[in-house]
Amino acid sequence: MVVIVHNRQFHAMTSTANINQPNSGSAQATPSNNLYGDDVSIDSNFDPEIPTISSGNANNNLGISATLETEQYDAATIRAEFKTYQSVLPHPDKLLQEQHSFQLLRSKIEQSNIELPRFLKYKFEGGIKPHHALCCLLLSEYVLEGEKATAIGRRKICYPLLVRIFSFGYLHRQLNNPAEFIRDQFNRVAHAIPTDVVKPSVLRKKIKDRGLPVPNYFLDPEDDKQFPPHIALLVILQDGEKESGKLNNILYHLAFSLFAFIALLLRIVLEVIGGAGAIWGGAEVFKLRVAENAELWRWISIAVGILCFLRFVTLNAPQKEDEGDILGPAGPWSLRLPVRLRAVCDHPFHYFVRALPPSSPRKKKD
């Protein structure tokens, strides 16, 4: 009690001194408030160091701690677990398009009397968050130099080179397999992924603090571009079991490439040649073009055609900002056939090329 009274007297004396000496007191009080009174704005920017696979603090020889070894749930366990419920899951095309909810997949597996995978269990059931399991799986591939992505890349060396040459290095081969796209997004940020288990918000912050784009499957669930991490995980697992093999089939690519090429030519005819032809024909309909001024109207039509072509390029040329938007992990190329055909008609050029250069494991180091 004596201490309390003493403290009150001390504060009263201090306050009186500040009132009697406003200039000197306020000058001394302001720094004190900035250092100790404004906790929110200072501490909210504090970012404790968390080991990543590029920081040298992680054990790259045995994988990384993000494989959840402490929970006895590593990449091999996830793949082995997948085979127990693989037959119950929808076909990859349906799974990608409908993006079944966490609860719906739980119910579907439970109805088949099959043990739930840990990433579909709740915490009190000993569950693991889907984005942790996804990091575990993708980081294991990253540490192993992305053997599957490398194997696919070796089979497709000529086409990417031709794309680079004809586009003067601006465009790159498109990724038409959703699993490839998921891996590509992850490889861009893998060196920034914490090797410890962290909350999704911390994961997003670590990626953003490196100035890197957050993959769709790590976005906030309220974000319209968010791709459910449990669906991304199942896509990778199904691709590992060759369930989405048709997306890499040569005949499949030839058929859709031909369709996309025809759709692209038709858009050029309608949006470019059609614009120039409309001026030429319209001038004749309204009797503005006669034999004496035909040459003038020809040049006017050509000028309009050039403007239409510039508009066509502006609207259809791939941009880096397209990534994660019209070309997200469940982009147009992964939908069921009728929807996929319509999507290719909407973006025929994007079926062939993209503006963002490809990423590969170990490409970026700090």
Buried (B, 14 or more C-beta within 10 A) or exposed (E): EEEEEEEEEEEEEEEEEBEEEEEEBEEEEEEEEEEEEEEEEEEEEEEEEBBBBBBEBBEEEEBBBBBBBEBEBBBEBBBEBBEEBBEEBBEBBEBBBEBBEBEEBBEBBEEEEBEBBBBBBEEEEEBBBBBBBBBBBBBBBBBEEBEBBEEBBEEEEEEBEEBBEEBEEEBBBBBBBBBBBBBBBBBBBBBBBBBBBBEBEBBBBBBEEEEBBBBBBBBEEEEEEBBBBBBBBBBBBBBBEEBBEEBBEEEEBEEBBEBBBEBBEEBBEEBBEBBBBBBBEEBEEEEEBEEEEEEEBBEBBEEBBEEBBEEBEEEBBBEEEBBBEBBBBBBBBBBEEEEBBEBBBEBBBBBBBBBBBBBBBBEBEE
